[in-house]
Each structure stands twice: as C-alpha cells, then as structure tokens.
Amino acid sequence: MTKGDLSGKAFDLSILNRLFRMTFPYKSVFWISVTLTLLLAFLSPLRPVLVQYAVDKHIMNQDKQGLLLMSIFILGLLLVQTVVQYFHTYLTSWLGQTVIRDLRVRLFQHITSLRLKYFDKTPIGNLVTRTVSDLETIADIFSEGLIIIIGDLLQVAVIVIFMFVIDWRLALISLSTIPLLLIATRIFQKGIRNAFREVRTQVAALNTFVQEHISGISLIQVFNKEESEMEKFKAINKKHMSAHIRSVWYYSIFFPVVELLTACSLGLLVWWGSRGVIQGDVSLGNIIAFIMYISMLFRPIRELADKFNTLQMGMVSSERVFRVLDTHEHVADNGNPDLKVNDGIIEFKNVWFSYDDHPADEDSWVLRDISFKLEKGKTLAIVGATGAGKSSVINLLGRMYEFQKGEILIDGIDIRNYSLDTIRREIGVVLQDVFLFSDTVSNNITLRDPSISHSMVINAAKMIGADRFINKLPGSYDFNVMERGAMLSTGQRQLIAFIRALVFNPRILVLDEATSSIDHESEELIRTATRKITKDRTSIVIAHRLSTIQNADNIIVLDHGSIVEEGRHEVLLMKKGFYFQLHEMQFRNM
C-alpha cells in the first residue's frame, strides 16, 4: 500500500458529498435519522433542569405531591429518550449497512468489468480489503461518524447554554478544565489517527499475504517452504499486532486523563458550590444539575476524538474505494449489440500487440505483424516455444487486451464493432489452467445460467464421454468440487471445462490444449472431446503436444511474437524448419 492510500481529510467535502449522495434512495430514513439526532441533543440536557427544579421547588419545600408528579414526568422523559435512542441507533445502522450493500454490489460489478491488465498490476488482497473491510469502515460514518458527531456537538452546545442560563458562575467553574481536555483530545485524535492508518496498512498487507499463500499452498508444500513462509507471516503479523497495540496505548493514556479532568471539574464545582449553598446564593438543585451536566458534557467531548477518528478512517476508506470505482481501465464497449456472429470467420491483419499501452522499444512488442485467416468450421493450431505469444493471440480475439496496430476481423467485421457480450458469448474458451468455483459440478458447467437445462448438461457430458466419471462422484452432478476444483484431477477439471464450452454452444472455440500433465485415460478422453467439440466449429488450438494437431487445417508457428512458418503438418515437416525441429525435439524426448 502506498502513502497515497493513506491520504484523507476528516472533512473532505467532495468525498462526503459523493458518499451521502448514495443515501438519496433512502432519503426519508436519512432525514428521520437526522431529526432523531437533533431530538436527542435536546432531550438529554432537559433532565438536569427537571432534577434541579424538583430539588429546589419540591424536595426543599417537602412537596410530596409535586415531587411525585415531577418524578413521573422525568420517568416519562426517560422512556421517550429510550425509544428515540432505539430508533436512532437502528435507523443509522440500517442506513449505513444499506448504503454499504449498494456500494459493495457496485464495487464488485465494477471490479469484474475491469480489463485484465488492471489485475496484472493490482494485488488481489488489496481488492479484497477494499470490498470487505474498507466498506465496513465506511458504514461507521453513518452509525458512529458524521451524524453522531453533529448530534454530540449540538448536545454540548445546548448543555453549555443551559449551564450559563442556570448559573454563569458555576458554568465557568465547571468548564475551567475544558481547554486542557481539548488539548488532550487533539493530541489523542492525531496520534490515534496515525495508529489506525498503520492498522489499515497492515490489514491490507496481511490480507494480500494470506490470500496469495493460501492460493499457492501446493507450491509452498512442494518446495518445502512452510517454515520460511511462516517466518514471513510472523513478521507481518507482528507489525499488525504492534499497530493495534499503539492504538490501545493512546486509549490507555487518553481515557484516564479525561477521567482526571472530569474529577477536577467536579471537585472545583463542589468546592465553589458548597460555599455558595452555605452563603445562600447557590441552590442545592443547581449543584446537582451541574454535577449531571459535567458528566453529560465530558462524555461526548471524550468520545468526539474517537468519533472524529472513525470519520477520518471512513474518509480514508471511502477515498480508496472511490479510487477503485474511478478506475477506467475498461475495454471499450462501443460495438453494436444487434450485430451478430454468423459464420465465425477469423482474420488477423498485421496485428501488433504490447502489454504496454505505449511501447517504449522494439522488445516491448509481444506480437509483431501477425496475419492469418481462418475459414468457417476450420481448425487452426498455434505452436511455439514458451513466451512466443500464443496465449496473446487468443486474449486479443476475446478482447481481454487491446492491440495497438492492425485489424482483427470476425466475418469481415472489426471485432470492436461487436459488443463485448456478443464477442464473449460466441467465443468459447477452454484454458490450460481450468478454474472451478467451490460449487457443484452442474453449476460449474452452467455457471448458473438459467437457460441451460440439466438435460443439456447430461447430454453434453455424454457426448464428451465425461458422464462416467461424474456419475461415480458422490452426488453425481451435485458433487461440490470445492475451491478451484481441488476434489478433481487435472483431467477431470479439463473435461468439465469442455462440457461448459459445449453447453454454451459458441460459434468459435479456443482450446489451450494441455495433456502433458494428465494420465493416459484422461488424455484419450480429452482428445476424443477435442474432436467432438471442434466439429463444424471455427477453432483455434494452442498445441503443447504436436501429435494432437496433425489433422489441423492450418498450423502457424510463432517465435518471439512473429509467424515464422505456416501450413499443414506434413508440409511443415517437409520444410525441415522451425516446426520440424520442435517435432523432432518432442518425439525424441518421448
């Protein structure tokens, strides 16, 4: 996390305005909450006035009837205040959580729409922090932040006015320690804000570390790195603990100071007031009322520092969340949604691509002047060494990344003239690294698309030849494959990906064909599935084993982002060039 992530102002009006605009759909609840806040600010200071009146007018005059009526009135006021407090707490919390629900949906929808390049440079743990804990902090702005601060400030103002109206001398004595309290509060607020900022930084670091290491747990165990990674985790966890302890240290100093100043105010009040009672110019009721006022006055002032910090952290979290929402790293979707893919004819014309938007030098280009044409229903195989640019070709076709120069056409029309929905619906992809959600086999195939029936799933599985292993699973199609399909083998996960592509029935199929790390039986099933799923479809196959693409209609050989050879299997072998060398090397090692 950068220092920029920690910026924020307690009263950044632009962020506050943007945040409170999200309450517009619930403005009736918002204004009721504000009204209840104002009502509470006036109800609480009334009690000491009523107690003062009861003491001076009824107790001192032994008016039992009047004291009873006043006691009933005070009790009624307490009941009203309790009801108002209940609805105030409930509505402000409801408003905060409802706004956060809407904001979380909006944030998640926005994140899922960002282009892949954004995720290449953004740690997933940071996005998890934004989507979960940062949003919870923003909710506190409504339940414990701005509205409550305004109410507390108003209550303090009302209490001070009442105190001066009742007795200005007692008011000055009672408020004599307030300057010291304000200084202590300011020091505390500044210190605790920095401490909590460090806490947020360490939370993000902890989330990122845990997310990455749990995702890569197999790699850690294979290379026996548990102990070394545990030491790294201990160091991060220690920083997180230290940050929390620093925040606790500020509280442990501040609250005793507040209690001491409160006791000093009470001591001064009793000392001065008792002299006044003895001399007859101060009533006992006034003393009791001021004792109550001091308690009521110091509590909100003491909590204001904490609430200002809550507001500050909410503002920091809001700034970070809005920074994600303001990220416009999207693939432009300006295509015609009515434009449909009919034949699935693919053509690349002099395509240049770099992962840098503005390539600085020749080495920045991943693809260089790529041109080929794939007719309807034909199969194109792409081969080449690791890093040759094979995956970049299919990423560009699906508009996961944008190319810098050239044209990519489908049915003779620039792919940017199609809507993203059309392009991605008509291009089915089976990747080498199959991702499965922690869900049932059936839901991983349909991705919960209601238009795909269970019978369609079963028929597709039978066509692929995968129904036999699925029916052996506990619960069959209702078997939970767990996160990333951990309960299935590599071959089984890939077969499910084939079924998924088949039920969505795309006109264009892209296969990152990976059979090098699976058993012979699964390999034969995948080869059979490949033949069936590519039949009568325009298909692009990234080949890892050259034996699987001998029947491809065309093969292009990539090297350092350029096409160095092109033709059918037999023709390329006869040339005894790059493809021949790859073929000889692969079969020599078998």
N, C-alpha and C positions, 0 to 999 in steps of 0.2 A: 504494500500500500504506500502510495506516495504522500508527500506532505499536502498535496492538493486535495487528497481525500479527507484531510483533517480540517480543512478550512471551513468556516461557517461563522455567522454572526447570530447573536441571540435574537436580534430583531431585523433579520434580512427581510424587508417588506416584500420584495419580489417573490421570494420563496413562500412566505406566509400567505401572500395573496393567491399564489398558484395552488397552495395546499388547501386553503379554505374555499377556493372555487369548487373543489371536489365535494363540498358539503351542499352545493346548490340543489341536488336532487332530494336532499333531506333537510331543506332549509327550515321547515316547520319544527323539526326536532332541535335544530341548531338554535333557533330563536327561543324556544322553550327552555333550553339549557342555559342560555344567557340570562333569561328572565329569572330562572330559579337561582342562578348565581348572584344576581343583584338582590333578590329577596333574602337570601341567606346572609348577605352582607349587612342588611338592616335588622334582621330578626335577632341575631346573636347579641348585638350591643343593647338590645332592649331589656334583657334580663337583669343586668346590674341596676338599671334605673328603677325597675319594678321592685327589686330587692331593697334598694335604698329607700324607696317610698314606703314599703311595708315596715321596715325597721323604724323609720322616723315618725310615721303617721299612725301606725297601728301597734307595734310592739312597745314603743316608748310610751304610748298612751293607753296600753293594756286594752286595746280594742280587739277583742277576740273575734267578733263577727266580721269586722273589716279585714282582719288578718286571714280568716278562713276564705273570704271571697277573693282576696289578693292571691292566696296560695293556689286556689282553683284556677285563677286567671294565668298565673305563672306556669302551672302544670299544663294548661291548655296550650300556652305558647310553646312549651317544650314539645308537646305532641305534634303541633303544626310544623315546628322546626325539624322534627324527626322525619315526618312524612316528606317534607320538601327536600331534606338531605337525601332520603332514599331515592326519590325520583331524579334528583340532580346527579347522584353517583351512577345510577343505572343508565340514564339517558346520555350522559357524556361518554361513558364507556361504550354504550351501544353505538353512538355516533362514530367514535374513534375506530372501533372494530369494523363497522360497516364501510367506512371510507377506506380502511386498510384492505378489506376484502376486495373492493373495487380496484384499488391501486395495485394489489398483488396480481389480480387477473390481467389488468392492463400491462403490468411489467412482464409477466410471464409470456403473454401474447407477443409483446414487443421483442423480447429476447429470442423467442423461437422464430421470429421473422428476419433476424439479422443474418447477413451473409457469413459464410464460413470463415472468411478472413478475420472477422472480429473475434471469433473463438480461438483462432490460431495464436492471438497475442493477449488474450484475457484469461487469467486463471479461473477455472470453473468454481473453485472455492469462494472467490470474491463475488461471483454472481449468486451463489447460494446465500452468502451473507446478506447481499442486497435484498434478495427475495424473501428471506425469513427474518433474521434478527433486526436488520435495519428498519424493516416495515413495522415490527413490533415497537421499536423505539419511537417511530412516528406516531403510533397510536397514543402514546403517552402525552403528546402535545394536546390532545383533546381531553383525555381523562385526568391528567395531572399537570398540564402545561399552561398554555396561554389563558384559557378561560378561568382556571383556578387562580392564576396569578392576578388577573384583573379583579376577581372577587376578593382575594386576600388584601390587595392594595386598597380597594374600596372599603373593606371592613376596617382596616387600620385607620383610614381617614375618618370614617364615621365614629370609631371609638375615640380618637383624639378630639373630635368636635364635641362629643358628649362629655368627655373629661373636662374640657375647658368651660363648657356650659355649666357643669355641676360646681366645679371649684377650680379656678385657674391656678391657685397656689399649689394645691395638691397635684394638679396636672403637671406643672413644671417640675416638682419634686420627683414624680413618678417617671417622667420622661428624661431625667437628667443623665441616665446611663445609655440612652438610645444612641448618641454619637459613637460611643465605644462599641456598641452592638453592630452598628452599621459598618464600622471599620473592620471588625472581626468577620462580619458576613461577607464583605467584599474580598478579603484575603482568602476566606474559605471558598467562595464561589470561583475565584480564579484558580486556586490550587486544585479543587475537585474537578473542574472542567478539564484541566490538563491531564489529570489522572484518568478520568473517564475516556478521554480521547485515546490515551495509551491502551486502555482496556479494549476499546473498539478495534484498534490496530491489531492487538494480539489475538482477538477473537477471529478476525479475518485470516490472520496467519495460521491460526490453529485449524480453522475450517479447511483452508486450502491444503495444509499438510495432511490432515486426516483423510480428506476426500481423495487426494492423489494416491496415498499409500494404501488405502483400502482397495481402491480400483486396481492398483498394481501389486496386490498382495502375493500373487503367484510368482511374479518376478522376484520379489524380495525373498520369498522362501526358496526358490530355485537356486539363487545365488548366495543363500545363507547370510542374508544381510539383516536379520531380525535385530541382532544386538546393536549394530551400528546405527540403524534407523531408530531404534528405541532411544539411543543416546541423543539423537537429534530431536526426537519428540520430547524428551525430558527437558531439553534446553528451551524449547518453545513453550512448553507447559509451565516451566519455571518463570519465564518472562510474563506469562499470562497471570500466574499467581502473584508475582511481585506487583504488577499493575493494580490488581484488586486490593492488595494489602496497602498500597499507597493511598487508595481512595478511602479505605477503612481508617487509616491513620488520620486523615483530615477530619473525618467524622468524630473520631475519638477525642480530638482536641477541641473541635468547634462546639459540640453539644455541652460539655462541661463548662466552657466559657459562657455560653448562653445561660445555663442554669445559675452560674455565679452572678452574672449581671442581673438576672431576674431576682435573685435573693437580695442583691444590693438595693434594687428598686423597692422591693417590699420592706426591707429594713429601714430605708430612708422614709418611706411612706408612714410606717408605723411610728417611727420616732417623731416625725413632724406632726402627724395626725393626732397622736395621743396628746401632745402638748395642746393642740387646738381643741380637742374634746375637753381637756381639763379646764382650759380657759373659756370654753363655751362658744367659740366662734367656728367650730367644725363639728358637724353632726356625726354620730356613730354610723348612721346609714351611709354617709359619704365614704367613710373609711372602708366599710365592707364592699361598697360598689367599686371603689378604686382597686381593692385587692383583686376583685374579679376581673376588672379591666386590665390590670397588669398581666395576669395570666393569659387573657384573651389577646392582648397586644403582642406579647413576646412570642407566642406560638406561631402566628403567621409570619412574623419577621424572621424567626428562626428557620421556618420551612421555606421562606422565599428563596433563600440561597440554593436549597436543594431543587426547588421547582424551576428556578432560572437555569440550573444545570440541566434539568430534564428537558427544558425548552431548547437549550443550546444543543444538546445531543440529538434531539429531534430534528433541529435545523440542519445539523451536520449530516444526519442520516437522510433527510429529505434532499439535501444537495447531492448526495451520492446517488440516490435513487433517480432523481431527475436528470442527473448526468447520463445515466444509462438510457433513460427514456428519450433524451435529446440526441442520442447517438443515431445518426442517419446512415449507418453502414448497411444499406439495403441494396439488393439487386433491383434495379429499376423495373417496375412492372407497369409499363405503359402500353402493353400489347392489347389487341382486340380480343375480348373474351368470346366473341362469336366466331372467331377464326378457329377452324378445327384441323387436326392432322388426319389426312385421308390415307395416303399410301405409305408414309414413313420413309420416304427417300431422303437420305442424309448426304450433305455435301459440305466439305470444308474447303474454303478458297483462301489460300495464302494467309493462314491464321498464325498470328504471333501472340504469345502469352507470357506474362511475367507475374509473379505474386506481388511484385512492387507495382503500384499504380503508375509510377513514373520511373521506369528502369534507368539506372544510372550508367550502366555499361553493357557490353555485349554478353558478359557472363550472367547477367540478371535474367536473360530470356530462358524460360523453361521449354517453350515450343517455338520453333523457328520455321516460318513459311510452310506450314502444314497444308497440303491439298490432297483430297481424295473424294471419291463419290461412291456411295453405297446404294444400290438399287433396291426396290421393294422386295421384301422376302428373302434377301440375300444375307450372307453372314461374312463379316469382316473380322479377321483376327489381328490383334496388335501384339507384337513381341518386341523384346528388347531387354537390355540389362536394367538392373535396379537404378532408378533415377533418370531413366531415358525420357520420361514424360508420358507414359502410358495412362496412368490414372488422371493426369491433367486433361487428356482428351475427353474422357467421359465426364469429368467435372464441368468442363466447358459446355458440353452438349446438354447437361441438365441445368445449366445456368447457376451452378453453385459458385462459380467465379466468372468474372467478366474478362474477355480477351481485349487486347489493346489494338490489334490491327487485323484486317481481313474480314471474312464473312463466314458464318455458319448458317446453312440453309436446311430447312425441312420442307419437302415438297416444293422446293424452289422459292420458299419464302424465308426471309431472315428470321431467326428464332426470336429476336427481340420484338417482332411484330405479333407473336403469340403471347397470350397471358401466361404468367408463371404456373397458374393452376393447370392450364392445358398442357404445357410442356411436361410438367412433372407427373401428370396423370397418364400421359401417353408414353412415358419412358419408364419402363420397369427396370429396377436395378437389383442385382444380386451381388453383394460385395464379398470380398475375401474374408473380411472380419465381420461376421454376421452379428448384429446387435439384437438381442431379445430382451423384452421387458419382463419384470417379475410379475407374470400373469400366466393365464392358461395357454396351452398350445393353440387353441382355437382363436383366442383374442390376439395372439401374436401373429397369426396368419391374416386375420381380417383387419387388424388394427382398430377394432370396434366399429367398423363401417357397417351400418345397419342394412345397406343394400346387398351385402354379401351373406347369403343364407348358409346354414350349417351343411345342407346337402351339397352346395357348391364347394365347400371346403373338403368334404369327404371325397367327392368326385375328383377334385384336383389332386388330393393325396394319393388316390388310387392310380391316377394317370401317371404321376411321378414315380409311384412304387414305394411311397413312404408310409402308406397306411399300415403296413405290417409292424413297423417298429412303434408307431403311435399307439396302435391297439394293445401293445404289450405294456405300455406305461400305466401306472396306477391312475385310474380315472380317465384313461384314453385322451380324448381331445380336451378334457377338463383338467389335465395334469398341469400343475404350476411348475414352470421351468426354472423359477427363481431368477434372481438378478443376472442379467447378461446370459441367460440360458445355462447357468452353471450345472444344472442337473442333466444336461445332454452332452453328447460327444460333439466334436467339431463337425463331423459328417452329418450328424442329425440336425444340428443347427443350420447347416447349409441347405439341407433338404427342406426344412421349414421355410427358409428364405425363397426356395424355388416355388413352393406351394403358394407363398404370399404373392410372388410375381405373377403366377398363373391365374389366381382368382381375381386379380385386378385387371387382367386381360389387356395389357398395353400393346400398342402397335409396334413399338420399338423396345428392344430388350438389350440391356447391357449386363454382361456377366464378367465379374472379376474371378475367373475360373481358378479355383485353388484346390488341388487334390494332392498336394505334396505331403501334407501332414495328417492324412487320414488312412484308415485301414483299407484293404483291398476290396472288401464287400461294399463299403460306403462309396469307394471310388467308382465302382461299376454302376452303382445306383445313380450317382451324380452324373456320370457320362450318359446313362440312359435318359435321365431327367433333362440333361442339356439338349440331347437330340429332340426330345419331345417338345420342350418348351420353345425351342428356336424354330420349329417347323412353321413355315408360312409367316414368319415374323422377320422384320429387319433387325438384325442382331449384330452387336459388337462384342467380341470376346477378347478379354485380356488374357493371353495364354501364358501359363507358367510351365506347363509340360507340352512340348511341341507335338507329342503323339496325339494330343486331343484335338488338334486343329488341322489335321491333314486333309479333311474334307471341306475346309472353309472355302468360300467362293473367292476370297482375296485375302492376302496377308500383307501387312505393312510392317517393316522393321524400323524401329526408332533407335537412334543413337544420339545422345546429347541434344534431344529435342528436335532432331531433323529426321525426315524419312530418308533412309539410305538404300532401302530396297523395297520392291513391291511386286506381288504376283502370287500365283498359286504355289502350293507346297512343292510339287515336282519341278516347276520352273525355277524356283529359288534354289533348290538343291543343285540343279544343273549349273547354275551360275557360279557355284563354289565360292560365294562371297560371305557376307556377314551372317546370313541365315544359316548357311552350310556350317560355319564354324560353331554357331550356337547349337545346331543339331548334333554335330559330332561330339562336342563337349558334353552335352546332356546324356547322349546314349553311351558314351564312353564310361560315364560315371554310374551307369545303371547296373 
